[in-house]
Amino acid sequence: MLRNAKIEFEVLPAHVPEEHRAGESAEDYVQRLAKEKALEVLKKRPEALVLGADTTVVVDIATTPVKPAAGLNGPPVGSQFGEKAVELNEIILEKPKDADDAKRMLHLLSGRSHRVVTGVCLAWNENGAAKCDVRREETIVRFSELSEQEIADYVASGEPMDKAGAYGIQGIASRWIEELDGCYFSVMGLPVPLVYRMLRECKLI
């Protein structure tokens, strides 16, 4: 993606454990990992400008309805038009562990909207100290209903196995994308327009 945007780069792997911490939001999680990856590579290449990124897929599942908080001189917040306030359980979907895990994720995505959150970090050294610019991009994606056969065939293709949320928007799964609100490239793993803006703002491009 960077190559298509005429942004020169060199790939260096960052060996950082991708482990979600208890109570950590998806937004904090991807931004932390992006920063850790960038700083890890910066140690090896202290003269370089380093870009780190991490993407995860999030499904927000409504759980037990909760009593709405009372509004100021009015009806309870969330009660207008018969709406009920609910607690949302944030389910983070990373790369599937195996075929059964991929099927579980695809069942969760089927027929509903989900969030794709990508954290991005630019890291460089300035006067002997590491500097970081950390941001995130969020995109809403809606999947159509998937049949059991579609899920089984897709998992058998192997495409879901190395992708967060068990799907690749640029591949076979593109046939199930009903709506997208946000950055398409972020769903692919790197929000190129955001990276370009960051580089421009830092006067690095």
C-alpha positions as CSV (number, residue, x, y, z in Angstrom):
1,M,0.0,0.0,0.0
2,L,2.8,2.4,0.8
3,R,4.5,1.5,-2.4
4,N,1.4,2.4,-4.4
5,A,1.3,5.8,-2.6
6,K,4.9,6.4,-3.6
7,I,6.1,6.4,0.0
8,E,9.5,4.8,0.3
9,F,10.0,2.2,3.0
10,E,12.0,-0.8,4.2
11,V,10.5,-3.7,6.1
12,L,12.0,-4.7,9.4
13,P,10.2,-7.2,11.6
14,A,9.4,-6.3,15.2
15,H,9.2,-9.2,17.5
16,V,6.6,-7.9,20.0
17,P,4.2,-10.2,21.8
18,E,0.6,-9.3,20.6
19,E,-1.2,-10.0,23.9
20,H,-4.4,-8.2,24.9
21,R,-4.4,-7.0,28.5
22,A,-7.4,-7.4,30.8
23,G,-9.6,-4.4,30.7
24,E,-7.7,-2.8,27.8
25,S,-9.9,-1.2,25.1
26,A,-9.4,-2.1,21.5
27,E,-8.3,1.5,20.8
28,D,-5.6,1.4,23.6
29,Y,-4.6,-2.1,22.6
30,V,-3.7,-1.3,18.9
31,Q,-2.1,2.0,19.8
32,R,0.1,0.3,22.4
33,L,1.2,-2.4,20.0
34,A,1.9,0.0,17.2
35,K,4.1,2.0,19.6
36,E,5.9,-1.0,21.0
37,K,6.6,-2.3,17.4
38,A,7.9,1.1,16.3
39,L,10.2,1.5,19.4
40,E,11.5,-2.0,19.1
41,V,12.7,-1.4,15.5
42,L,14.0,2.1,16.4
43,K,16.4,0.4,18.9
44,K,17.9,-1.5,15.9
45,R,17.8,1.5,13.5
46,P,18.2,4.6,15.7
47,E,18.8,6.9,12.7
48,A,15.6,5.9,11.0
49,L,12.0,7.1,11.0
50,V,10.0,4.0,12.0
51,L,6.3,3.3,11.3
52,G,4.6,0.7,13.5
53,A,0.9,-0.4,13.0
54,D,-1.5,-2.9,14.4
55,T,-5.1,-3.7,13.5
56,T,-7.9,-5.6,15.3
57,V,-11.6,-6.3,14.6
58,V,-14.2,-5.5,17.3
59,V,-17.7,-6.7,17.6
60,D,-19.9,-4.9,20.1
61,I,-22.5,-7.3,21.5
62,A,-25.5,-5.9,23.5
63,T,-25.8,-7.8,26.8
64,T,-28.0,-7.2,29.8
65,P,-30.3,-4.1,29.6
66,V,-29.5,-1.6,32.3
67,K,-31.7,1.0,33.9
68,P,-31.2,4.3,32.1
69,A,-29.8,7.2,34.1
70,A,-32.3,9.9,34.9
71,G,-32.2,12.9,32.6
72,L,-32.1,16.5,33.9
73,N,-35.7,17.6,34.3
74,G,-36.9,15.1,31.8
75,P,-37.3,11.4,31.1
76,P,-34.5,8.9,31.7
77,V,-31.6,9.2,29.2
78,G,-32.0,6.6,26.4
79,S,-35.8,6.1,27.1
80,Q,-37.0,8.3,24.2
81,F,-38.9,6.4,21.5
82,G,-38.9,3.3,23.7
83,E,-35.2,2.8,23.5
84,K,-33.4,0.9,26.2
85,A,-29.9,1.6,27.5
86,V,-27.8,-1.6,27.2
87,E,-24.3,-2.6,28.2
88,L,-22.0,-3.4,25.3
89,N,-19.6,-6.3,25.5
90,E,-16.5,-5.5,23.4
91,I,-15.3,-8.7,21.7
92,I,-11.8,-8.3,20.1
93,L,-11.2,-10.6,17.2
94,E,-7.5,-11.2,16.4
95,K,-6.0,-13.7,14.0
96,P,-7.8,-17.1,14.4
97,K,-5.9,-19.8,16.2
98,D,-7.3,-22.6,14.0
99,A,-10.2,-23.3,11.6
100,D,-12.8,-23.6,14.3
101,D,-11.7,-20.3,15.7
102,A,-12.1,-18.7,12.3
103,K,-15.6,-20.1,12.0
104,R,-16.5,-18.7,15.4
105,M,-15.4,-15.3,14.3
106,L,-17.2,-15.4,11.0
107,H,-20.4,-16.4,12.8
108,L,-20.0,-13.3,15.0
109,L,-19.5,-11.0,12.0
110,S,-22.4,-12.5,10.0
111,G,-25.3,-10.1,9.4
112,R,-24.0,-7.3,11.7
113,S,-21.7,-4.3,11.7
114,H,-18.3,-4.4,13.4
115,R,-15.4,-2.0,14.0
116,V,-11.9,-2.3,12.5
117,V,-9.5,-0.3,14.7
118,T,-5.9,0.4,13.5
119,G,-3.2,2.0,15.6
120,V,-0.3,3.8,13.9
121,C,2.9,5.1,15.4
122,L,5.7,7.1,13.9
123,A,8.9,6.9,16.0
124,W,12.2,8.7,15.7
125,N,15.2,9.9,17.8
126,E,15.6,13.6,18.6
127,N,18.5,14.9,20.7
128,G,19.1,11.4,21.9
129,A,15.5,10.7,23.0
130,A,12.8,8.7,21.3
131,K,9.8,10.6,20.1
132,C,6.5,9.1,19.1
133,D,3.3,10.2,17.3
134,V,0.6,7.7,18.0
135,R,-2.9,7.8,16.4
136,R,-5.7,5.5,15.4
137,E,-8.2,5.0,12.6
138,E,-11.6,3.4,13.0
139,T,-13.8,2.0,10.2
140,I,-17.3,0.5,10.5
141,V,-17.9,-2.5,8.3
142,R,-21.2,-4.3,7.8
143,F,-21.3,-8.0,6.7
144,S,-24.2,-9.7,5.0
145,E,-25.6,-12.9,6.4
146,L,-23.3,-15.8,5.8
147,S,-24.5,-19.4,5.4
148,E,-22.8,-22.3,7.1
149,Q,-21.6,-23.5,3.7
150,E,-20.2,-20.1,2.9
151,I,-18.3,-20.0,6.2
152,A,-17.0,-23.5,5.7
153,D,-15.8,-22.9,2.2
154,Y,-14.2,-19.6,3.1
155,V,-12.3,-21.1,6.0
156,A,-11.2,-24.1,3.8
157,S,-9.7,-21.5,1.3
158,G,-7.1,-20.6,3.9
159,E,-7.6,-16.8,3.4
160,P,-8.9,-16.1,6.9
161,M,-6.1,-17.8,8.9
162,D,-3.6,-14.9,9.0
163,K,-6.0,-12.0,9.3
164,A,-7.5,-10.2,12.2
165,G,-11.2,-11.0,12.4
166,A,-10.7,-14.0,10.1
167,Y,-11.3,-12.1,6.8
168,G,-9.5,-10.1,4.2
169,I,-11.6,-7.3,2.7
170,Q,-9.5,-7.3,-0.5
171,G,-10.1,-11.0,-1.1
172,I,-12.9,-13.4,-1.2
173,A,-14.7,-11.7,1.7
174,S,-15.2,-8.6,-0.4
175,R,-18.4,-10.3,-1.7
176,W,-20.0,-9.9,1.8
177,I,-19.2,-6.3,2.5
178,E,-22.6,-4.5,2.4
179,E,-21.4,-1.1,3.8
180,L,-18.2,0.6,4.9
181,D,-17.9,3.8,6.8
182,G,-14.3,5.0,7.1
183,C,-11.0,4.1,5.6
184,Y,-10.8,1.1,3.3
185,F,-7.0,0.9,3.6
186,S,-7.3,0.7,7.4
187,V,-9.4,-2.5,7.1
188,M,-6.5,-3.9,4.9
189,G,-4.1,-3.1,7.8
190,L,-2.7,0.3,7.2
191,P,-4.6,3.7,6.9
192,V,-2.4,5.2,4.2
193,P,-4.1,8.6,4.2
194,L,-3.5,9.0,7.9
195,V,0.1,7.9,7.6
196,Y,0.6,10.5,4.8
197,R,-1.0,13.2,7.0
198,M,1.3,12.3,9.9
199,L,4.4,12.5,7.7
200,R,3.3,15.8,6.3
201,E,2.6,17.3,9.7
202,C,6.0,16.2,10.9
203,K,7.5,17.7,7.7
204,L,9.0,14.3,6.9
205,I,7.6,14.1,3.4
